[in-house]
Amino acid sequence: MRGQNRATLGAVALVLATFVAFVMGSALWDSSEDPAAPPAPLASSPTTVPAGKITASSTTNQTVGLPKSSLALTRLPLGTGKASNTPKRGYLYRCGGTPHGGPPVTIPPWVDTGAKSWNATTKLASGGKVLRTATFAATRSGANQLLNGNGLPARSGTFPVPASDPTHAYNPNPGSITAHAISLSLPYNPKVSSTPRCEAGAVGIAVNGIPLLDGFDAGGYDAAAVEGQDTCHGHPNDLFGYHYHGLSPCLLSTAARTHPTQVGWALDGFGIFVEYDSRGRLLTNASLDVCHGRTSTVPWHGTRVKIYHYVMTHEFPYTVGCYRGTPKSFAGMTITSRF
């Protein structure tokens, strides 16, 4: 997302600990209803990729380094404008509705607005390989799970995007990547609310300490489709710094490309995972509920637990569509519509 006022994110200590399994409401999606749910062995949770092993995917094909899919990645549904005032599968239940007022957007050639689709195999990514000292820690403090870092990616592209970069013609990102304190306090043992709650732009944090934003850019366009991002599928803005809108190949170890693995936390405390069908393909929206999640057995703090969680997919809204729990604040900011 672009063109937003700078706000320095406040510092705090961070936390992660063992999660105690609890019984979820029968209204939530259960993997027993999904014949494709995999019995495959579980990866450790969460996992991070060592900085030295984070490599670029491709500047001309944004499916390199990502899991297999049953979807046609050449014709992914375009998420532009897909906000709903009630929870709805494949949409964002977003506080305040679709954001407006972002900078002008040039529709790139890999986006087909007529067919309402985009081609992830031909999308350009900004180049460059900039290495940084990224810090992130997770610890438990009583009933709280605290996450703390400096907001830096271990590897990114070059920002601001130089005029010589091929992506400069399509919504080049003018921002810079700078260190800033990331501080997040979440419930250690999150509970499911009686009704889903809307999200408001920032939806969580990845296991490498990078903020996760929803599927929209500042003007309500599908961010994964139209925004200028690097080969880790990230870029900076003035409010949250460097961030992701969807699944980054730089979050995935080799095992995580085929086995259920935690890749982040939502602001209500529930985990965000990659999860696969019986053929080793990333789950699609059809297997998920209105908030982009489900209940199944996944690795949670090193233990096999049947819990509710969110799932990253190749389809909009990509991460979290709404909250099943009670969202907390991100770096001291109240969770209200800010875009």
C-alpha positions as CSV (number, residue, x, y, z in Angstrom):
1,M,0.0,0.0,0.0
2,R,1.2,3.5,-0.8
3,G,0.9,7.1,0.0
4,Q,0.1,7.0,3.7
5,N,1.3,9.2,6.5
6,R,4.3,8.0,8.5
7,A,3.6,6.8,11.9
8,T,6.5,5.4,14.0
9,L,5.5,2.1,15.4
10,G,6.0,1.8,19.2
11,A,8.3,-0.8,20.9
12,V,7.4,-3.5,23.3
13,A,8.6,-7.0,24.3
14,L,7.1,-10.0,22.4
15,V,5.8,-13.4,23.2
16,L,5.1,-16.9,22.0
17,A,4.3,-20.0,24.0
18,T,2.6,-23.4,24.2
19,F,-1.0,-23.4,23.1
20,V,-3.5,-25.5,25.1
21,A,-5.9,-27.3,22.8
22,F,-9.5,-26.3,23.3
23,V,-12.9,-27.4,21.8
24,M,-14.1,-25.1,19.0
25,G,-17.7,-24.2,18.1
26,S,-19.5,-26.6,15.8
27,A,-20.2,-23.7,13.4
28,L,-16.6,-23.5,12.4
29,W,-15.2,-25.3,9.4
30,D,-13.9,-28.8,10.4
31,S,-11.4,-30.7,8.4
32,S,-13.5,-33.9,8.7
33,E,-15.9,-32.2,6.3
34,D,-13.1,-31.9,3.7
35,P,-12.2,-35.2,2.0
36,A,-9.0,-33.6,0.7
37,A,-7.7,-32.8,4.2
38,P,-4.1,-34.3,4.4
39,P,-3.0,-36.9,6.9
40,A,0.6,-35.8,6.0
41,P,3.2,-35.4,8.8
42,L,3.3,-31.9,10.3
43,A,6.2,-29.5,10.1
44,S,7.4,-27.7,13.2
45,S,5.5,-24.5,14.2
46,P,6.3,-21.9,13.4
47,T,9.3,-22.1,11.1
48,T,11.5,-19.4,9.7
49,V,13.9,-19.5,6.8
50,P,17.5,-18.7,7.7
51,A,18.5,-15.4,6.2
52,G,21.3,-16.9,4.2
53,K,18.9,-19.3,2.5
54,I,16.3,-16.7,1.4
55,T,16.7,-16.4,-2.3
56,A,14.8,-14.4,-4.9
57,S,12.1,-16.2,-6.8
58,S,11.8,-14.6,-10.2
59,T,11.3,-11.1,-11.4
60,T,9.0,-12.3,-14.2
61,N,7.0,-15.2,-12.6
62,Q,5.5,-14.7,-9.2
63,T,4.7,-18.3,-8.7
64,V,8.3,-19.4,-8.4
65,G,9.0,-20.6,-4.8
66,L,5.3,-21.0,-3.9
67,P,3.4,-24.3,-3.3
68,K,1.6,-26.2,-6.0
69,S,-2.0,-25.2,-6.7
70,S,-5.2,-26.7,-8.2
71,L,-6.0,-23.2,-9.5
72,A,-5.1,-21.8,-12.9
73,L,-2.4,-19.3,-11.7
74,T,-2.6,-17.6,-15.1
75,R,-6.2,-16.6,-14.3
76,L,-6.5,-15.8,-10.7
77,P,-9.8,-14.1,-9.7
78,L,-9.2,-10.3,-9.3
79,G,-10.0,-9.1,-5.8
80,T,-10.4,-5.4,-6.7
81,G,-13.4,-3.9,-4.8
82,K,-14.3,-7.2,-3.1
83,A,-15.4,-5.8,0.3
84,S,-18.6,-6.9,2.0
85,N,-20.6,-5.5,4.9
86,T,-21.1,-9.0,6.1
87,P,-18.8,-12.0,6.3
88,K,-18.5,-13.6,2.9
89,R,-16.2,-16.2,1.5
90,G,-13.7,-14.7,-1.0
91,Y,-14.3,-11.2,0.2
92,L,-13.0,-8.9,2.9
93,Y,-15.4,-8.1,5.7
94,R,-13.7,-4.8,6.2
95,C,-14.5,-2.1,8.7
96,G,-15.5,0.9,6.6
97,G,-15.8,-1.0,3.4
98,T,-13.6,-0.7,0.4
99,P,-10.8,1.9,0.9
100,H,-10.6,4.9,-1.4
101,G,-8.3,7.8,-2.1
102,G,-5.1,6.0,-2.9
103,P,-2.7,7.3,-5.5
104,P,-3.5,6.8,-9.2
105,V,-3.1,3.2,-10.4
106,T,-1.8,2.0,-13.7
107,I,-3.4,-1.3,-14.7
108,P,-0.4,-3.5,-15.6
109,P,-0.6,-5.9,-18.6
110,W,-0.8,-9.0,-16.4
111,V,-4.2,-7.8,-15.1
112,D,-7.3,-8.4,-17.2
113,T,-10.0,-6.1,-15.8
114,G,-12.5,-7.3,-18.4
115,A,-12.1,-10.9,-17.3
116,K,-11.6,-9.8,-13.7
117,S,-8.5,-11.9,-13.4
118,W,-4.7,-11.6,-13.2
119,N,-1.8,-13.7,-14.3
120,A,0.7,-14.5,-11.5
121,T,3.0,-16.2,-13.9
122,T,3.7,-13.1,-15.9
123,K,3.6,-10.5,-13.1
124,L,6.8,-8.5,-12.9
125,A,8.6,-8.0,-9.5
126,S,11.0,-5.2,-8.7
127,G,14.6,-6.4,-8.7
128,G,17.5,-6.1,-6.4
129,K,18.8,-8.1,-3.4
130,V,19.3,-6.0,-0.3
131,L,20.3,-7.9,2.9
132,R,19.6,-6.5,6.3
133,T,19.9,-7.5,10.0
134,A,16.4,-8.4,10.9
135,T,15.5,-9.1,14.5
136,F,12.3,-10.8,15.8
137,A,11.5,-12.5,19.0
138,A,8.4,-14.4,20.4
139,T,7.9,-15.2,24.1
140,R,5.1,-15.9,26.5
141,S,4.2,-13.7,29.4
142,G,1.3,-15.2,31.3
143,A,-1.9,-15.0,29.2
144,N,-0.2,-12.9,26.6
145,Q,1.8,-13.7,23.5
146,L,4.2,-10.9,22.7
147,L,5.9,-10.4,19.4
148,N,8.8,-8.0,19.0
149,G,11.1,-7.0,16.2
150,N,12.7,-4.2,14.2
151,G,10.4,-4.4,11.1
152,L,13.2,-5.2,8.7
153,P,13.1,-8.0,6.2
154,A,16.3,-10.2,6.0
155,R,16.1,-9.8,2.2
156,S,14.2,-7.4,0.0
157,G,14.3,-5.8,-3.4
158,T,15.6,-2.2,-4.0
159,F,13.3,0.5,-2.7
160,P,12.5,3.2,-3.8
161,V,12.2,1.4,-7.2
162,P,14.7,2.9,-9.6
163,A,13.6,4.2,-13.0
164,S,15.8,1.5,-14.6
165,D,13.7,-1.3,-13.1
166,P,11.1,-2.8,-15.6
167,T,8.4,-2.5,-12.9
168,H,8.9,1.3,-12.7
169,A,6.3,1.7,-15.5
170,Y,3.6,0.0,-13.3
171,N,2.9,1.6,-10.0
172,P,6.5,1.9,-8.7
173,N,6.8,2.0,-5.0
174,P,8.4,5.3,-3.9
175,G,9.0,4.2,-0.3
176,S,12.1,3.3,1.6
177,I,12.7,0.4,4.0
178,T,13.8,1.6,7.5
179,A,14.0,-0.1,10.9
180,H,11.1,0.6,13.3
181,A,10.0,-1.1,16.4
182,I,7.2,-3.7,15.9
183,S,5.3,-4.5,19.1
184,L,2.3,-6.8,19.3
185,S,0.5,-8.3,22.3
186,L,-1.9,-11.2,21.5
187,P,-3.9,-13.6,23.6
188,Y,-1.8,-16.8,24.2
189,N,-5.0,-18.8,24.3
190,P,-7.4,-17.1,21.7
191,K,-11.1,-17.8,21.9
192,V,-13.7,-17.8,19.2
193,S,-16.2,-15.0,19.4
194,S,-19.9,-15.6,18.9
195,T,-19.9,-13.6,15.6
196,P,-17.1,-12.7,13.2
197,R,-15.6,-9.2,13.4
198,C,-14.5,-6.9,10.6
199,E,-10.8,-6.3,9.8
200,A,-9.3,-2.9,9.2
201,G,-6.2,-3.1,7.0
202,A,-3.5,-4.7,9.2
203,V,-4.5,-8.3,9.9
204,G,-1.4,-9.8,11.5
205,I,2.3,-10.4,11.6
206,A,4.4,-13.1,9.8
207,V,6.7,-15.5,11.6
208,N,9.7,-13.3,10.5
209,G,8.2,-10.2,12.1
210,I,6.9,-8.5,9.0
211,P,3.4,-7.0,9.2
212,L,0.6,-8.7,7.2
213,L,-1.9,-6.3,5.6
214,D,-5.2,-7.3,4.0
215,G,-5.7,-7.9,0.2
216,F,-6.4,-4.3,-0.7
217,D,-4.1,-1.4,-1.6
218,A,-4.9,2.1,-0.5
219,G,-7.5,2.5,-3.2
220,G,-9.3,-0.8,-3.0
221,Y,-7.4,-2.5,-5.8
222,D,-6.2,-6.1,-5.4
223,A,-2.8,-5.4,-3.9
224,A,-1.2,-8.7,-5.0
225,A,-2.2,-8.1,-8.6
226,V,-1.5,-4.4,-9.2
227,E,1.1,-3.3,-6.6
228,G,4.8,-3.1,-7.2
229,Q,6.4,-5.7,-5.0
230,D,9.7,-7.5,-4.8
231,T,10.4,-11.2,-5.3
232,C,9.5,-11.8,-1.6
233,H,6.1,-10.3,-2.5
234,G,6.7,-7.4,-0.1
235,H,7.2,-3.6,-0.2
236,P,7.2,-0.6,2.1
237,N,4.6,2.0,3.0
238,D,4.8,5.0,5.4
239,L,2.5,3.5,8.1
240,F,3.6,-0.1,8.5
241,G,7.0,-0.2,6.8
242,Y,7.9,-3.2,4.8
243,H,4.9,-5.6,4.7
244,Y,3.2,-8.4,2.8
245,H,-0.4,-8.7,1.5
246,G,-0.2,-12.4,0.8
247,L,1.9,-15.5,0.9
248,S,5.7,-14.8,0.5
249,P,8.0,-17.5,-0.9
250,C,10.6,-16.0,1.5
251,L,8.6,-17.4,4.5
252,L,8.6,-21.0,3.3
253,S,11.2,-23.7,4.0
254,T,11.3,-26.7,1.7
255,A,9.1,-28.7,4.1
256,A,6.6,-25.8,4.4
257,R,5.9,-26.0,0.6
258,T,4.2,-29.4,1.2
259,H,3.3,-29.7,4.9
260,P,1.1,-27.6,7.2
261,T,3.2,-24.9,8.7
262,Q,2.5,-21.7,10.6
263,V,3.5,-18.6,8.7
264,G,2.0,-15.9,11.0
265,W,-0.4,-14.8,13.6
266,A,-3.6,-12.9,13.1
267,L,-4.4,-9.9,15.3
268,D,-6.9,-12.1,17.3
269,G,-4.1,-14.5,18.3
270,F,-5.1,-17.4,16.0
271,G,-2.4,-18.8,13.8
272,I,-2.1,-18.3,10.0
273,F,-0.9,-21.4,8.1
274,V,-0.2,-22.8,4.8
275,E,-2.1,-26.1,4.5
276,Y,-2.5,-28.7,1.7
277,D,-4.9,-31.1,0.1
278,S,-4.3,-34.8,-0.2
279,R,-2.3,-34.2,-3.4
280,G,0.0,-31.7,-1.8
281,R,-1.6,-28.6,-3.3
282,L,-2.3,-25.4,-1.4
283,L,-5.8,-25.2,-0.1
284,T,-8.3,-23.0,-2.0
285,N,-11.1,-20.7,-0.8
286,A,-13.5,-23.6,-1.3
287,S,-12.1,-25.4,1.8
288,L,-12.3,-22.3,4.0
289,D,-15.0,-20.4,5.9
290,V,-16.1,-16.8,5.5
291,C,-13.1,-15.5,7.5
292,H,-10.6,-17.5,5.3
293,G,-10.0,-20.1,8.0
294,R,-11.0,-23.6,9.2
295,T,-10.6,-26.1,12.0
296,S,-8.1,-28.9,11.5
297,T,-5.1,-30.5,13.0
298,V,-2.0,-28.3,12.6
299,P,1.3,-27.8,14.5
300,W,0.8,-25.2,17.2
301,H,3.7,-24.5,19.4
302,G,5.3,-27.9,18.6
303,T,2.1,-29.9,19.3
304,R,-0.5,-31.5,17.0
305,V,-3.6,-29.6,17.9
306,K,-7.1,-29.5,16.3
307,I,-7.8,-25.8,16.4
308,Y,-9.3,-22.9,14.4
309,H,-6.8,-21.0,12.3
310,Y,-6.5,-19.0,9.1
311,V,-5.0,-20.2,5.8
312,M,-3.0,-18.4,3.2
313,T,-4.1,-19.1,-0.3
314,H,-3.4,-18.0,-3.9
315,E,-6.9,-16.5,-4.0
316,F,-8.2,-13.2,-2.7
317,P,-8.3,-12.2,0.1
318,Y,-5.1,-14.3,0.5
319,T,-4.8,-14.2,4.3
320,V,-7.5,-13.1,6.8
321,G,-11.0,-12.1,5.6
322,C,-12.4,-11.3,9.0
323,Y,-11.7,-12.3,12.6
324,R,-13.2,-15.3,14.4
325,G,-11.6,-14.0,17.7
326,T,-11.3,-10.6,19.3
327,P,-8.6,-8.5,17.5
328,K,-5.9,-6.7,19.5
329,S,-4.1,-3.5,18.6
330,F,-1.1,-3.5,16.3
331,A,1.8,-1.5,17.8
332,G,-0.5,0.4,20.1
333,M,-2.9,1.5,17.3
334,T,-6.6,0.9,17.8
335,I,-8.0,-1.6,15.3
336,T,-10.3,0.7,13.4
337,S,-10.5,1.5,9.7
338,R,-7.3,3.5,8.9
339,F,-7.3,3.4,5.1
